[in-house]
Amino acid sequence: MPLFGIGKKQRQLACKDAGMVDCKAVFTGKSDADVLRQAGAHAEKVHNLKGSPEMTAKLTKLIKNA
């Protein structure tokens, strides 16, 4: 049984991996949903992009283990 989060896998997505090559934002969370929530808020605020089912599907494929 992991103690204090040690051994728990985190999920991660870098904005540059989604095509924003000049953006240094990286989103980390306990689940893909956590990462997608952060990335979606960032995309709207910083890049003026609106979320869509297609974008969610694309980003989900880019999420990796941290």
Secondary structure, 3 states (H helix, E strand, C coil): CCCCCCCCCCEEEEHHHHCCCCCCCEEEECCHHHHHHHHHHHHHHHHCCCCCHHHHHHHHHHCEEC
